[in-house]
Amino acid sequence: MRRLLVILLALALLGGCSFGKKDEKPPQPPAPDLTSAPRAVAVNKGPFRSGPVRAPARGALFGAWIKPDALTHVGRLAAVESLQSDLGRPLHIVNTYRRFEQMVGTPSDKEFLARGATLMVSWATGDNRSILDGEHDDLIRKQAKAVRKIKVPVLLRMRWEMDRPNLRATMWSGADYIAAWKYVRAIFERERATNVSWVWCPTAEGFMRGDAPDFYPGDDQVDWTCVDVYAGERFEPIGTLMGPFLTWAAQRPKPIVIGEFGVAKAWGSAGRAAWLKDARRTFKANPQIKAIAYFESNPEGNGPKKQFQLTGDNPAFQEFHRMAKDPYFTP
């Protein structure tokens, strides 16, 4: 009995120790400096040859992706209209995502175009080697004809974020992606889909790793360079997060579009507001950036480090509203 009591006492003491450790908060990284003047890296103001979608002479076009409650004509329109109403201004650019087999020219596409917006089509093309084998020629031709039919300039992000490690099984390599890009673009040219500005858009992380440039098709193939950049897992100034990309892009005679940017819910209202204020200054300090598009969405199943919707977070949204109202973003 005594031995049993000793064992139980020892277990209780161990349990108490483990509970104490569980309640301890892990050390937090220091808050980033969001007050220092942003670095001016991509300072070429142009003019640039940017394809059918012209880069503004000064300032930057303002846009967003807004996740609708339902992926329907009515849902898409309602989502964009709601954000525009809250901001008190129209969007220059409406980002829209399409699977490989989904065509451009939906009723909502046509409505956005009729209201004067420019579509940025983020097109998830498939396996690069199957493209090069000709397995999807009919589909690519169909998309080219659909784009040509809308008769106005569009921004086309062919397989954006192609440098993500989880896409390597279908991208294969930088060389395969480049060959597929040229293959698809040649089909568009044969189908006379000449209303496309071709946008090459990897991730900021890919430039940090150093492998994103391996996917660049070349200055003769790309109209706009682009990057997707988030304060998600890492809470750092946007200029730090996309610094390697800006250094690379500054050497290219191309306008830059920030295809997606966002600051995660995890960093709190005050932190998000400060990050957005710094982002606005950073965009203005780098006049080669000619367009920006916020990622206004909380993707399902994601934790707070991957939730970027600003609506409902009043301090953060008010800073986003200030960005939207800045004359620099209404060229």
C-alpha positions in Angstrom: 0.0 0.0 0.0 2.8 2.4 0.9 4.5 1.7 -2.4 1.3 2.4 -4.2 0.9 5.7 -2.4 4.4 6.7 -3.3 3.8 6.0 -7.0 0.5 8.0 -7.0 2.2 10.9 -5.3 5.0 10.9 -7.9 2.5 10.8 -10.7 0.6 13.7 -9.2 3.8 15.8 -9.0 4.7 15.0 -12.6 1.2 15.9 -13.7 1.5 19.2 -11.9 4.7 20.0 -13.6 3.4 19.2 -17.1 0.3 21.4 -16.5 2.5 24.2 -15.5 4.6 23.9 -18.7 1.4 23.7 -20.8 0.1 27.0 -19.4 3.4 28.8 -20.2 3.3 30.9 -23.4 6.0 30.2 -25.8 8.4 33.1 -26.4 7.1 35.5 -29.0 9.2 37.1 -31.7 9.8 40.8 -31.5 7.3 43.0 -33.3 8.5 44.1 -36.7 9.5 47.7 -37.3 6.6 49.1 -39.4 7.6 52.8 -38.8 10.9 53.1 -40.6 10.9 54.6 -44.1 10.4 51.8 -46.7 13.2 50.8 -49.0 13.0 52.2 -52.6 14.2 49.3 -54.8 12.0 49.1 -57.9 12.2 52.8 -58.8 11.9 52.7 -62.6 8.7 54.7 -63.4 8.5 53.6 -67.0 7.0 54.0 -69.5 6.7 50.3 -70.1 5.5 48.1 -72.8 2.9 46.2 -70.8 0.7 44.7 -73.6 -2.9 45.5 -74.1 -3.5 46.4 -70.4 -1.5 49.6 -70.1 0.4 50.4 -67.0 -0.5 53.9 -65.7 2.1 56.7 -66.2 2.0 57.4 -62.5 0.4 55.8 -59.5 -1.0 52.2 -59.4 -4.2 50.5 -60.3 -6.2 49.2 -57.3 -7.9 45.9 -57.2 -8.8 42.8 -55.2 -10.1 39.2 -55.1 -13.2 39.0 -53.0 -14.4 35.6 -52.0 -18.2 35.4 -52.7 -20.6 33.6 -50.4 -21.5 31.4 -53.4 -19.5 30.9 -56.6 -22.4 32.1 -58.8 -23.1 35.0 -61.0 -25.1 36.7 -58.2 -22.6 35.8 -55.6 -19.6 37.2 -57.5 -21.4 40.4 -58.2 -22.6 40.8 -54.7 -19.1 40.3 -53.2 -17.5 42.9 -55.4 -20.3 45.4 -55.0 -20.2 45.0 -51.2 -16.5 45.8 -51.0 -16.8 48.7 -53.5 -19.6 50.1 -51.4 -17.6 49.9 -48.2 -14.6 51.5 -49.9 -16.6 54.2 -51.6 -14.9 53.5 -55.0 -14.8 51.1 -57.9 -12.0 48.5 -58.3 -9.8 48.9 -61.3 -8.9 45.2 -61.2 -11.1 42.3 -60.3 -9.1 39.1 -59.8 -10.9 35.9 -60.7 -9.7 32.3 -60.4 -10.3 29.6 -63.1 -9.5 25.9 -63.2 -8.0 24.7 -66.4 -11.3 23.8 -68.0 -13.2 26.9 -66.8 -13.7 29.5 -69.5 -13.4 33.2 -69.4 -16.5 35.2 -70.4 -19.0 34.2 -67.7 -22.0 36.5 -67.0 -20.2 38.0 -64.0 -17.1 38.5 -66.1 -19.1 40.4 -68.6 -20.8 42.5 -66.0 -17.5 43.5 -64.4 -16.2 44.5 -67.8 -19.3 46.4 -68.6 -18.7 48.5 -65.5 -15.2 49.4 -66.5 -13.1 46.9 -64.5 -10.1 45.0 -65.9 -10.2 41.3 -65.3 -7.1 39.6 -63.9 -7.7 35.9 -64.8 -5.7 33.5 -62.6 -5.8 30.4 -64.7 -4.7 27.1 -63.2 -3.3 25.3 -66.2 -2.5 21.7 -65.7 0.5 19.3 -66.0 3.2 21.1 -68.1 4.4 17.9 -69.8 0.9 16.9 -70.8 0.4 20.4 -72.2 3.6 20.0 -74.2 2.4 16.5 -75.4 -0.6 18.3 -77.0 -3.2 16.6 -74.7 -4.9 19.9 -74.0 -4.7 21.7 -77.3 -8.5 21.8 -77.8 -9.0 23.2 -74.3 -6.3 25.9 -74.8 -7.8 26.9 -78.1 -11.2 27.1 -76.6 -9.9 29.4 -73.8 -8.1 31.6 -76.4 -11.3 32.0 -78.4 -13.2 32.8 -75.2 -10.7 35.5 -74.3 -10.7 37.0 -77.8 -14.5 37.1 -77.8 -14.7 39.5 -74.8 -12.8 42.0 -77.0 -11.2 44.0 -74.2 -7.8 43.8 -72.6 -7.3 41.3 -69.8 -4.4 40.3 -67.4 -3.7 36.6 -67.6 -1.8 34.9 -64.8 -1.0 31.5 -66.4 -0.5 29.0 -63.5 0.3 31.7 -60.9 2.5 30.6 -58.0 4.1 27.9 -60.2 7.1 27.9 -57.9 5.2 26.4 -54.9 6.7 23.2 -53.7 3.3 21.4 -53.6 2.9 22.1 -57.4 6.2 20.5 -58.4 4.5 17.2 -59.4 2.6 19.0 -62.2 5.1 21.8 -62.9 8.0 19.3 -63.1 10.7 22.0 -63.5 11.3 25.6 -64.4 12.3 24.5 -67.9 9.0 22.5 -68.3 7.0 25.5 -67.1 8.8 27.9 -69.5 8.2 25.5 -72.4 4.5 25.2 -71.5 4.1 29.0 -71.2 5.6 29.5 -74.7 3.4 26.6 -76.1 0.2 28.1 -74.6 1.0 31.6 -75.7 1.7 30.5 -79.3 -1.8 28.9 -79.4 -3.3 32.2 -78.2 -1.4 34.0 -80.9 -2.6 31.6 -83.6 -6.2 32.1 -82.4 -5.7 35.9 -82.6 -6.3 36.3 -78.9 -4.2 39.5 -78.9 -6.1 41.2 -76.0 -4.0 39.5 -73.4 -1.3 41.0 -71.1 0.8 38.0 -70.0 1.5 38.2 -66.2 4.2 36.0 -64.6 3.4 35.6 -60.9 5.5 33.5 -58.5 5.5 33.8 -54.7 7.6 36.0 -52.5 8.8 32.8 -50.7 10.1 31.4 -54.0 12.4 34.4 -54.3 13.5 34.0 -50.7 14.4 30.4 -51.5 16.0 31.5 -54.8 14.2 29.1 -57.1 11.4 31.3 -58.5 13.6 32.9 -61.2 14.1 29.5 -62.7 10.5 29.7 -63.9 10.8 33.0 -65.7 9.9 32.7 -69.4 11.9 35.7 -70.5 11.4 39.4 -71.2 10.1 38.7 -74.7 7.4 36.5 -73.3 6.2 38.5 -70.2 4.3 41.8 -70.2 4.0 42.3 -66.4 6.1 40.7 -63.6 4.1 39.9 -60.5 4.4 38.5 -57.0 2.0 37.1 -54.3 3.1 38.3 -50.9 1.5 37.6 -47.5 2.2 38.4 -43.8 0.9 35.0 -42.9 3.2 32.6 -41.2 5.8 35.4 -40.9 4.8 38.9 -39.6 7.3 41.1 -41.3 7.0 44.4 -43.3 5.9 43.8 -46.9 9.1 45.3 -48.1 11.1 42.7 -46.3 8.9 39.8 -47.5 9.0 40.8 -51.1 12.5 42.4 -51.0 14.3 39.7 -53.0 11.5 39.9 -55.7 11.8 43.6 -55.9 15.6 43.5 -56.3 15.1 41.0 -59.2 12.2 42.8 -60.8 14.0 46.1 -60.7 16.4 44.7 -63.3 13.5 44.0 -65.7 11.9 46.6 -68.0 8.4 45.5 -66.9 5.7 47.0 -64.8 4.9 45.1 -61.6 1.6 43.9 -60.3 1.2 42.7 -56.7 -1.2 39.9 -57.7 -2.2 39.0 -54.2 -1.3 40.6 -50.9 -2.7 40.1 -47.4 -2.1 40.3 -43.7 -3.4 37.5 -41.5 -6.0 37.8 -38.7 -3.5 36.2 -36.4 -1.5 39.4 -36.1 -4.3 41.4 -34.4 -6.2 44.5 -35.5 -3.6 47.0 -34.6 -0.8 45.0 -36.2 -2.8 44.5 -39.4 -3.5 48.2 -39.6 0.1 49.1 -39.1 1.2 46.5 -41.7 -1.3 48.0 -44.3 -0.1 51.5 -43.6 3.5 50.4 -44.2 2.4 48.5 -47.4 0.8 51.7 -48.8 4.1 53.6 -48.2 6.1 50.7 -49.7 4.0 50.6 -52.9 4.5 54.3 -53.3 8.2 54.2 -52.7 8.6 51.6 -55.5 6.9 53.3 -58.5 7.6 50.3 -60.8 4.7 48.8 -59.0 1.8 49.7 -61.3 -1.0 47.6 -59.9 -2.0 45.9 -56.6 -4.8 43.4 -55.7 -5.7 42.5 -52.1 -6.8 39.0 -51.2 -10.0 39.6 -49.4 -10.8 36.1 -48.2 -10.8 33.6 -45.4 -10.3 30.3 -47.2 -12.2 27.5 -45.6 -10.3 25.2 -43.2 -7.5 27.6 -42.7 -6.3 28.8 -39.3 -5.9 32.5 -38.3 -2.4 32.7 -40.0 -4.1 32.1 -43.4 -7.2 34.2 -43.0 -6.9 37.6 -44.7 -10.4 39.1 -44.9 -10.3 42.7 -43.6 -14.1 43.2 -43.6 -15.3 43.0 -40.0 -11.9 44.1 -38.5 -12.6 47.8 -38.2 -9.1 49.1 -37.4 -7.5 47.1 -40.3 -10.3 47.9 -42.7 -10.1 51.6 -42.0 -6.4 51.5 -43.0 -7.3 49.6 -46.1 -9.9 52.3 -46.8 -7.3 55.0 -46.5 -5.2 53.1 -49.1 -8.2 52.9 -51.4 -8.8 56.6 -51.1 -5.2 57.6 -51.6 -5.1 59.6 -54.9 -2.0 57.5 -55.8 -4.2 54.5 -56.3 -6.7 56.3 -58.5 -4.6 57.1 -61.5 
